[in-house]
Amino acid sequence: MSKSDKITTPTFRAVATERSVVVRAARIALVVGIVLAGINHGHRLISSEIDGATLARICLTFLVPYCVSTYSSVLAVRDRMQRV
């Protein structure tokens, strides 16, 4: 196999911004974020005691599963491409 025959692995960013990866990560973040926000901040949401710090924590509650899902998807896609 020559260098020109070798399949190049796409960059992390290229895979992470693919529509299928973004949509999957967003769906997972929505479901997991709602559950975690309810568990961690439900009392404040119900009583409407939301300040800036709480709002920032709630946003992070959705951001973390998005990042984990994206990272996992990118690793899986790149691993599959290297095996071909």
C-alpha positions in Angstrom: 0.0 0.0 0.0 1.5 3.3 -1.0 1.1 6.6 0.8 -1.5 7.7 -1.8 -3.6 4.6 -1.0 -3.8 5.3 2.7 -7.1 6.8 3.9 -6.5 10.0 5.8 -8.3 10.4 9.1 -10.5 13.5 9.3 -9.7 16.1 11.9 -11.6 16.1 15.2 -13.3 19.3 14.2 -14.4 18.0 10.8 -16.1 15.0 12.4 -17.5 17.0 15.4 -19.2 19.5 13.0 -20.9 16.8 10.8 -24.6 17.2 10.8 -25.3 13.7 12.1 -22.9 14.1 15.0 -24.3 17.5 16.0 -27.9 16.3 15.8 -27.2 13.2 17.8 -25.3 15.1 20.5 -28.0 17.8 20.7 -30.7 15.1 21.2 -28.7 13.4 23.9 -27.9 16.7 25.6 -31.5 17.7 25.6 -32.7 14.5 27.3 -29.8 14.2 29.7 -29.8 17.9 30.4 -33.5 18.0 31.3 -33.1 15.1 33.7 -30.0 16.5 35.3 -31.4 20.0 35.5 -34.5 18.7 37.2 -32.4 16.7 39.7 -29.9 19.4 40.4 -32.0 22.6 40.1 -35.6 21.5 40.2 -36.3 23.2 43.5 -35.1 26.5 42.1 -36.9 26.1 38.8 -40.2 25.3 40.6 -39.8 28.3 43.0 -38.6 30.6 40.2 -35.4 31.4 42.2 -33.1 31.5 39.2 -30.2 33.9 39.4 -27.3 34.3 36.9 -25.2 31.7 38.6 -27.9 29.2 38.6 -28.7 29.9 34.9 -25.0 29.4 34.1 -25.0 26.0 36.0 -28.1 24.9 34.1 -26.5 25.8 30.8 -23.4 23.7 31.8 -25.8 20.9 32.7 -26.8 20.7 29.0 -23.3 21.5 27.6 -21.5 18.6 29.4 -23.6 15.8 27.9 -23.3 17.5 24.5 -19.5 17.5 24.7 -19.3 13.9 26.0 -21.6 12.7 23.2 -19.7 14.6 20.5 -16.3 13.3 21.8 -17.5 9.8 21.9 -19.0 10.0 18.4 -15.8 11.5 16.9 -13.7 8.7 18.4 -16.1 6.1 17.1 -16.2 7.5 13.6 -12.4 8.0 13.4 -11.8 4.5 14.8 -14.2 3.0 12.2 -12.5 4.9 9.4 -9.0 3.7 10.4 -10.2 0.1 10.4 -11.4 0.3 6.7 
